[in-house]
Structures are given as structure tokens and as C-alpha cells.
Amino acid sequence: MSVSPGIDRTTLRTTVAVLVGGIAVILDSTIVSVALHQLAQDLDVGVSTIQWVSTAYLLALGVVMPTVGWLQSRLGAKRLWLAALTVFLLGSVLCSFAWNADSLIAFRVVQGVGGGAMLPLMTTIVMQAAGGHNLGKLMSVVALPTAIGPILGPVIGGLILGVGDWRWLFWVNVPLCVAGILLAWRLIPADEPGRRVRLDIVGLLLLSPALVGLLFGLSNVAREGGFGHPDVLLPLVGGALLLTAFVLWALRRGGEALVDLAVLRSRPTWSATALLFLTGASLYGAMLLLPLYWQQVRGTDALGAGLLLIPQGVGSLVSRVVAARLLDKVSPRTVAVAGFALVGVATVPFALAGADTPIWLLLAALLVRGLGMGMVVIPLMAVAFVGLERPEVPHASILTRIAQQVGGSVGVALLAVILATAATSKGSITSAFDIAFWCATGFTALAVLLAFALPSRVGLDASAGGGTPATGAPPGPAADATEVGKRASIAS
């Protein structure tokens, strides 16, 4: 294995070990999302039931993510990672043996518990191992699962459903998880728990239900009645009230809070977190629209839609290297603004497209859109941790992951309602998609403006995680949009 210039071997080995296990979580969401229709048929249940295969997983993530900082302070990063990856592996195996929809939903919760701990912890481990050095290069590697997931997930899911049983969708995770456990055991430096922090029970009782309420309400937006439906309005209002109460509680409690909001006093951290929220809304919202466009307007099947999205993933992969190199020469603000601008410009052709638009033109637009996506994520994830001390890194990791998760749910929900409403009012599915893609472009335009709040000049080798890289010093204390889109487009 060749070592990337500037990244020490121990940090690189730690990063590789984390990514092998982490990619299983990213792939799982995209693989399962294309299988919900088949699962409903095989398990003989309706859409309203089978959607809980996705919703239950999402809610489990929301419950567990806020506790990761406290768990790390008790177990240490390496032990927690191994435990979370083992739980995710167990959940995957159990899902493959599910005998009905209820058992599958329950086992998806087990998966969500493991995945909810892994998503923020993945960034924390890499950041603390790096000790604040070479953040741009490291983020280009950490972003790899996000780039590969949209490419391989739908294709793998479609191929499995085409030649085999749906249970193999979950067996795909097993070799990745086993390899991830072995690599983590060998390559991640041993660490001891940090300062033992008492569990903020009040904060937990406020924040976890708040996230569950928000995510559950947003997942139901595609139902008839939209935001006015009781299953949407009541959870959203309740979640917003609980979130407000948590913010007030956390500000009073300071560093003893479940999630220390003091990290948001750093301009790089708060601006990057806000942009990651908009990134989730823009990127995940569009990922709802794109496969549906290929299927409903251009007449492809699920596998064909997945294959047609490959250029976007390729662009994202290529731009990882470009963005990392640009960060060495220009400011993160410049890279992020350029990335969001590319995403917005490349979405416009879909807003103008019809049933006869040349496919080569749209594939070229997807390639450019992918380039922009990679350019956006890398500087934001790097900037979010600049200037933070080692004990603050877990809290920043949790906040950025929550921002992405909730932002993605908001984008999916809004565009699902817009698509369904436009299809009803316009009477044309093509016109409905045009309107929805213009709205997605609007999200991106807003992100371009907010990107100017990023610091103009930030040294990405500044302190971010503190300590000496990869010494093992004690540390301190995130899809399934496809089925929502299908239900949203029933009106067409």
C-alpha cells in the first residue's frame, strides 16, 4: 500500500480500517432502498407497512447518534467501533433470516443501533488519529463510502433481485463487516476511555425523542394531506419543541451536556454544519428525484435507473482528488462555492428536460453534478473540525451527522410534496419533475450564498483534534428515499 504524501502510515491504516467497516452502512441504505417494492410483494404487505423497513432504521439512527460522545468516553473509540460494527453485523444476519415484515422491521432496528454509532464515530476516529494534519487529504478518503454508495448500491441491489432472493441483500454486508472487524482489531491503535462523563439523562430524554419526532414526521410527508396530516404535523411540532428544550438545557449545562453546543461558537464549525444541512437537503432530495425521473419519464426499470446514475458517482470519485489538491491552493470557501455552483448548474438541465431530451446531455450533466458534490463535501467536513480540541471532536462529529441526516430528510420530504402537488395540479408528470428540479436547484442556490460564511482563509493543518497523530491518546467524550418518492408520485 502506498502512503499518500503527507499522511503518516498509522493514520492511513486507521482510516482504511474504519472505511472498510463504514462502507457497509452506506451500501446497506442504498441497496435496501431499491428493494422495498420487492419486499412488499414477497412478504405480502402493503406500502404503509413495508416503509417501516426504512423508517425503523432511520429512527434507530436518530436515537443512538446523540449518545456516541458519552459512549466513547466510557468505552474508548476502538472498543465502541468494534461493538457497533458487531451489532450491525448481527442485525444484517438477523434480517436475512426474517420470517415476516414485523421481524424484518425489528431486525432493521438492530442494524440502525449499530449504524447510528458508526456514522459519527467514523469521522471522530479519523480526526483524532490525524491530530489536525492533512484534513483535506483525509476527507477525500473518508468521503469515499459516500461516493461509492450511490454508484454500487442500486446496481448491486438490482442485480441481486434479478438473480436471487431478497435475503442476499443483507448477506452482502457480512464479508464487509467481518473484514472491517478484523482490520479494526489489527490496525486501529488501542485507546483508553477518556474522562468519564456522567450520562446527561435529561439531554438524552430531550434530544433523542426530538430527532425521532422530526425524522418520523418528515418520513410521512408523502401521505395524503402532506404537512397537514396528523402523522406529520404532531411529530414535527413535538420534535421541534423537544429540540428547542434541549438547546436551552445544553446551553445551561455546557460541557456536561449530552452534546456540547459550545463547539458551534467556532465560525468554521457552525458554518460547515449549516451547510451540511443544506447539502443533505440538496443532494438527498435530488437523489429522490433522479431515479424516479429515469423510471417515470424515460421508462427505465430500477436497475436501468441505477446504471444511468453511475456518471454522478464517477464524478464524485474524481473530484475527491481535485478538491483535496484545490484545498492546498485556495480557501475552503472558494472550493465549496464552486462545488455548490456546479451542482446547481448541472441540475438545471433536468429542470428543462422532457421525455425526448438526449440522454447523453443528461449523463454529462450528472457527471458535472458529481464533480460538484465531491467538491462540496470534502471542504465542509474538513473545515468543521478546524480549531477544535481533541475532546470537542466527538461533539462536532455528532452535530455534523445529525445536520446531514435531518437535512436529507427535509429535502426528501419537501421535494416529495412538491412533486406530488405539481403532478396533481399540472396533470403532467414531466412538468411536475421540472418544477421539483427547479426547487432542488433553489436549495443549491441558497447553499451557494451560505457558503460565503465559511472562513476565507483556514489552515487545514491547524489544531483539529489536538494531540499527536495516531498516538492512541485517550479521546474525549446518517437514505431510503426511493419508497417515499414512489408514494409521493402516486398522484401522477
C-alpha positions, 0 to 999 in steps of 0.5 A: 500500500502506498502512503499518500504524501503527507499522511503518516502510515498509522493514520492511513491504516486507521482510516482504511480500517474504519472505511472498510467497516463504514462502507457497509452502512452506506451500501446497506441504505442504498441497496435496501432502498431499491428493494422495498417494492420487492419486499412488499410483494414477497412478504405480502404487505402493503406500502404503509407497512413495508416503509417501516423497513426504512423508517425503523432504521432511520429512527434507530439512527436518530436515537443512538447518534446523540449518545456516541460522545458519552459512549466513547468516553466510557468505552474508548473509540476502538472498543465502541467501533468494534461493538457497533460494527458487531451489532450491525453485523448481527442485525444484517444476519438477523434480517436475512433470516426474517420470517415476516415484515414485523421481524424484518422491521425489528431486525432493521432496528438492530442494524440502525443501533449499530449504524447510528454509532458508526456514522459519527464515530467514523469521522471522530476516529479519523480526526483524532488519529490525524491530530489536525494534519492533512484534513483535506487529504483525509476527507477525500478518503473518508468521503469515499463510502459516500461516493461509492454508495450511490454508484454500487448500491442500486446496481448491486441491489438490482442485480441481486433481485434479478438473480436471487432472493431478497435475503442476499441483500443483507448477506452482502454486508457480512464479508464487509463487516467481518473484514472491517472487524478484523482490520479494526482489531489489527490496525486501529491503535488501542485507546483508553476511555477518556474522562468519564462523563456522567450520562446527561439523562435529561439531554438524552430524554430531550434530544433523542425523542426530538430527532425521532419526532422530526425524522418520523414526521418528515418520513410521512410527508408523502401521505395524503394531506402532506404537512397537514396530516396528523402523522406529520404535523404532531411529530414535527411540532413535538420534535421541534419543541423537544429540540428547542428544550434541549438547546436551552438545557445544553446551553445551561449545562455546557460541557456536561451536556449530552452534546456540547453546543459550545463547539458551534461558537467556532465560525468554521464549525457552525458554518460547515454544519449549516451547510451540511444541512443544506447539502443533505437537503440538496443532494438527498432530495435530488437523489429522490428525484433522479431515479424516479425521473429515469423510471417515470419519464424515460421508462427505465426499470430500477436497475436501468435507473441505477446504471444511468446514475453511475456518471454522478458517482464517477464524478464524485470519485474524481473530484475527491482528488481535485478538491483535496489538491484545490484545498492546498491552493485556495480557501475552503470557501472558494472550493465549496462555492464552486462545488455548490455552483456546479451542482446547481448548474448541472441540475438545471438541465433536468429542470428543462428536460422532457421525455425526448431530451438526449440522454447523453446531455443528461449523463454529462450533466450528472457527471458535472453534478458529481464533480460538484458534490465531491467538491462540496463535501470534502471542504465542509467536513474538513473545515468543521473540525478546524480549531477544535480540541481533541475532546470537542471532536466527538461533539462536532462529529455528532452535530455534523451527522445529525445536520446531514441526516435531518437535512436529507430528510427535509429535502426528501420530504419537501421535494416529495410534496412538491412533486406530488402537488405539481403532478396533481395540479399540472396533470403532467408528470414531466412538468411536475419533475421540472418544477421539483428540479427547479426547487432542488436547484433553489436549495443549491442556490441558497447553499451557494450564498451560505457558503460565503460564511465559511472562513476565507482563509483556514489552515487545514493543518491547524489544531483539529483534534489536538494531540499527536497523530495516531498516538492512541491518546485517550479521546474525549467524550446518517437514505431510503428515499426511493419508497417515499418518492414512489408514494409521493408520485402516486398522484401522477 
